[in-house]
Amino acid sequence: MRRESLLHGLFPVVRAEVLRLLFTNTGQELHGRELARLSCLAAHTVQDELAKLESAGLLVSRSSGYRRFFRANPKHSLHKTLRRLVVKGAAHRRGAWRGRRPARARRRS
């Protein structure tokens, strides 16, 4: 079950989840299917997003056998800034900035 956060308001859901999983735990490597499982998203959708983020230089990968592991690229010029944004955005509950209407009380007849 995904946790809705401000991060989900800033980025598409798939990107928000991949960034959250890889940028909140510095140095952690995860393979594509593991990212899909942890984010509750389709593996193909996550793989497409990983390819986009890797081509932008935000992620780096390595292969081990038949698995490919991804992690945040600490050498990217925006790494520190993006990591701070992701960490703060993931911690900030979405409901706090998105006005929700309170539930209506039932009428008793």
Backbone bond lengths (Angstrom), bond angles and torsions (degrees), N, CA, C in turn:
res aa  C-N    CA-C-N  psi(-1)  N-CA   C-N-CA  omega(-1)  CA-C   N-CA-C  phi
1 M - - - 1.446 - - 1.530 108.74 -
2 R 1.331 115.71 124.68 1.448 120.53 -178.90 1.514 110.53 -79.95
3 R 1.298 114.91 146.87 1.454 121.60 176.76 1.521 107.75 -96.91
4 E 1.321 116.97 120.32 1.457 121.47 179.28 1.528 109.19 -74.65
5 S 1.320 116.47 126.98 1.456 121.24 -177.75 1.520 109.52 -138.82
6 L 1.307 115.65 176.08 1.456 121.30 176.17 1.524 110.27 -59.17
7 L 1.314 116.68 -32.23 1.456 122.03 178.05 1.527 110.80 -56.03
8 H 1.335 116.61 -37.30 1.462 121.00 179.37 1.526 111.97 -71.31
9 G 1.307 117.11 -20.83 1.453 120.60 175.34 1.521 111.95 -82.17
10 L 1.325 117.27 -24.51 1.461 121.89 -178.78 1.525 113.04 -87.20
11 F 1.327 116.79 -33.06 1.458 121.83 -175.88 1.522 110.01 -127.25
12 P 1.351 117.26 158.85 1.468 119.13 170.71 1.526 109.44 -57.94
13 V 1.305 117.32 154.05 1.468 122.64 -173.81 1.526 112.47 -54.29
14 V 1.320 117.28 -46.18 1.469 119.93 -177.47 1.524 110.54 -63.00
15 R 1.318 117.39 -46.89 1.460 120.96 -179.88 1.525 110.89 -64.11
16 A 1.322 116.43 -41.82 1.462 120.41 179.73 1.526 110.87 -60.09
17 E 1.319 116.94 -43.36 1.467 120.06 -178.69 1.525 111.99 -68.87
18 V 1.333 117.03 -43.28 1.470 119.77 179.32 1.530 109.88 -63.63
19 L 1.317 117.12 -46.21 1.466 120.10 178.63 1.526 111.28 -62.04
20 R 1.336 116.70 -42.75 1.463 120.28 179.62 1.528 111.13 -60.13
21 L 1.308 116.59 -45.92 1.461 120.31 -177.11 1.525 112.85 -69.19
22 L 1.332 117.53 -35.04 1.461 119.63 -176.11 1.525 114.35 -93.71
23 F 1.333 117.92 -24.30 1.458 119.57 -177.37 1.523 113.98 -98.27
24 T 1.317 118.86 -18.41 1.465 119.12 179.81 1.529 112.06 -81.49
25 N 1.314 117.76 -22.32 1.464 122.12 178.20 1.520 108.39 -115.92
26 T 1.314 117.08 90.08 1.462 122.79 -175.03 1.519 111.53 -55.66
27 G 1.323 115.42 131.01 1.458 121.23 176.42 1.510 115.04 82.68
28 Q 1.322 118.00 -7.61 1.460 120.78 -178.71 1.519 110.44 -72.43
29 E 1.326 116.30 135.81 1.454 122.47 175.09 1.517 109.16 -109.11
30 L 1.314 115.99 135.70 1.456 120.95 176.73 1.525 108.43 -134.99
31 H 1.330 116.30 145.66 1.461 117.89 176.78 1.530 109.09 -91.45
32 G 1.325 115.45 164.31 1.453 121.60 -172.27 1.517 115.05 -53.42
33 R 1.313 118.05 -48.31 1.470 120.27 -178.95 1.527 111.94 -66.41
34 E 1.311 116.06 -33.71 1.466 120.31 177.49 1.531 109.96 -66.40
35 L 1.337 116.79 -41.25 1.464 120.75 175.94 1.524 110.65 -62.29
36 A 1.329 116.52 -41.10 1.466 120.45 178.61 1.527 110.57 -63.48
37 R 1.310 116.53 -43.92 1.472 120.44 -179.87 1.524 111.64 -64.40
38 L 1.316 117.34 -45.10 1.468 121.19 -178.28 1.527 112.59 -68.48
39 S 1.329 116.50 -29.09 1.463 120.17 -178.79 1.531 112.71 -94.36
40 C 1.336 117.51 -5.92 1.473 122.72 -177.72 1.530 111.49 59.64
41 L 1.323 116.16 37.46 1.462 122.03 179.06 1.523 109.23 -120.26
42 A 1.341 116.51 162.54 1.461 121.87 179.70 1.529 110.21 -66.36
43 A 1.323 116.17 139.53 1.463 121.95 -177.46 1.528 111.35 -58.70
44 H 1.317 117.86 -42.45 1.464 121.23 -179.01 1.528 110.92 -63.44
45 T 1.307 117.36 -40.81 1.463 122.01 179.15 1.529 110.12 -63.24
46 V 1.317 116.89 -43.54 1.464 121.51 179.29 1.521 109.90 -66.16
47 Q 1.333 117.56 -41.20 1.471 120.81 179.31 1.529 111.13 -61.28
48 D 1.329 117.54 -40.42 1.466 121.18 177.81 1.531 110.68 -61.82
49 E 1.322 116.55 -43.72 1.465 121.05 -179.56 1.527 110.96 -67.38
50 L 1.319 117.39 -39.66 1.465 121.27 177.41 1.527 110.51 -60.34
51 A 1.331 116.63 -41.71 1.463 120.56 178.97 1.528 111.03 -62.59
52 K 1.331 117.60 -41.66 1.464 121.84 179.05 1.530 111.04 -64.20
53 L 1.330 116.28 -46.44 1.464 120.32 -178.29 1.527 111.96 -68.16
54 E 1.334 116.12 -34.80 1.463 119.43 177.54 1.526 110.58 -70.10
55 S 1.334 117.73 -40.12 1.470 119.62 179.01 1.530 111.26 -66.67
56 A 1.344 117.48 -26.56 1.465 121.55 175.89 1.525 111.59 -79.74
57 G 1.331 116.86 -8.27 1.456 120.91 178.46 1.517 114.50 86.57
58 L 1.348 117.34 3.42 1.465 120.54 -178.77 1.525 112.40 -78.21
59 L 1.347 116.30 -23.01 1.461 121.73 178.26 1.515 109.38 -123.42
60 V 1.315 115.52 153.00 1.455 122.12 170.55 1.521 107.48 -123.34
61 S 1.324 115.81 155.44 1.465 119.03 -178.28 1.523 109.82 -137.34
62 R 1.312 113.41 162.47 1.463 121.19 173.77 1.519 107.11 -145.24
63 S 1.299 116.07 150.88 1.462 120.95 179.22 1.515 109.46 -103.32
64 S 1.326 114.48 142.08 1.456 121.81 175.39 1.521 106.56 -139.62
65 G 1.312 115.80 103.12 1.452 119.05 -175.05 1.518 109.29 67.89
66 Y 1.309 117.00 -125.89 1.455 120.64 179.80 1.528 112.58 -97.47
67 R 1.327 117.28 2.55 1.468 121.10 179.44 1.528 110.86 -102.01
68 R 1.323 114.20 148.18 1.456 120.44 175.31 1.521 107.55 -118.96
69 F 1.329 116.14 122.82 1.449 122.68 -177.47 1.523 110.30 -100.97
70 F 1.328 115.81 139.04 1.462 122.47 -178.87 1.523 109.94 -119.31
71 R 1.333 115.13 149.42 1.458 121.47 173.19 1.519 108.01 -152.31
72 A 1.322 115.72 162.08 1.462 121.05 177.38 1.526 108.85 -65.07
73 N 1.319 116.57 142.79 1.457 121.84 -179.10 1.533 109.89 -88.80
74 P 1.333 117.86 103.13 1.469 120.29 -177.71 1.525 113.40 -69.44
75 K 1.337 118.23 -13.02 1.457 121.91 -179.63 1.537 112.72 -88.66
76 H 1.324 117.47 -7.96 1.462 120.26 179.07 1.532 109.11 -69.67
77 S 1.323 116.30 142.14 1.471 120.09 -175.60 1.530 113.08 -63.90
78 L 1.323 118.21 -24.29 1.468 121.38 -179.95 1.530 113.43 -99.31
79 H 1.321 117.11 6.35 1.469 119.97 -174.97 1.533 113.17 -55.48
80 K 1.313 117.49 -52.62 1.470 120.54 -176.16 1.524 111.31 -63.39
81 T 1.316 116.28 -43.69 1.464 120.81 -179.63 1.524 110.95 -64.51
82 L 1.332 116.25 -47.27 1.465 120.39 -179.46 1.520 110.85 -65.41
83 R 1.326 117.21 -38.46 1.469 120.07 179.05 1.524 110.96 -62.80
84 R 1.342 116.99 -43.76 1.470 119.54 178.04 1.529 110.69 -62.04
85 L 1.319 117.03 -42.27 1.465 121.33 178.85 1.531 111.17 -62.65
86 V 1.315 116.41 -44.63 1.470 121.07 -179.20 1.523 110.91 -65.46
87 V 1.320 117.35 -45.89 1.469 120.82 -178.80 1.529 110.53 -62.80
88 K 1.323 116.96 -47.29 1.472 119.95 179.54 1.518 111.27 -67.94
89 G 1.326 116.92 -41.03 1.466 120.66 -179.63 1.516 112.53 -65.98
90 A 1.322 117.04 -36.92 1.466 121.02 179.74 1.528 111.18 -71.29
91 A 1.327 116.63 -29.88 1.463 120.40 -178.62 1.524 112.27 -80.94
92 H 1.310 117.01 -24.15 1.469 121.84 -177.40 1.523 109.71 -84.29
93 R 1.325 115.78 116.61 1.466 120.43 -178.61 1.513 110.83 -64.02
94 R 1.315 117.45 137.91 1.454 122.23 -178.06 1.518 111.81 -65.19
95 G 1.302 118.30 -37.92 1.454 121.81 -178.64 1.516 113.71 -62.03
96 A 1.324 117.15 -21.57 1.454 120.72 -178.61 1.524 111.75 -69.70
97 W 1.324 117.60 -29.00 1.462 119.50 -179.86 1.513 111.98 -108.94
98 R 1.286 118.43 -12.95 1.456 122.83 -179.02 1.518 107.72 -104.10
99 G 1.298 116.59 108.14 1.458 120.41 -175.84 1.515 113.14 -60.63
100 R 1.284 116.49 121.32 1.463 121.17 178.57 1.516 108.74 -111.66
101 R 1.297 114.64 141.21 1.455 119.50 177.95 1.519 109.30 -80.50
102 P 1.307 117.06 138.91 1.465 119.11 177.80 1.528 110.08 -68.96
103 A 1.304 115.27 152.77 1.461 120.20 178.99 1.526 110.04 -64.83
104 R 1.318 115.42 142.50 1.462 119.80 179.16 1.521 110.68 -79.00
105 A 1.293 114.62 144.41 1.469 120.27 175.89 1.526 108.55 -79.33
106 R 1.316 115.59 144.65 1.462 119.23 178.09 1.525 111.42 -77.94
107 R 1.299 114.23 142.50 1.471 118.69 174.64 1.502 109.86 -84.70
108 R 1.283 113.79 139.17 1.483 118.81 176.28 1.500 108.63 -103.45
109 S 1.286 115.77 129.85 1.475 119.72 179.98 1.498 112.28 -95.53
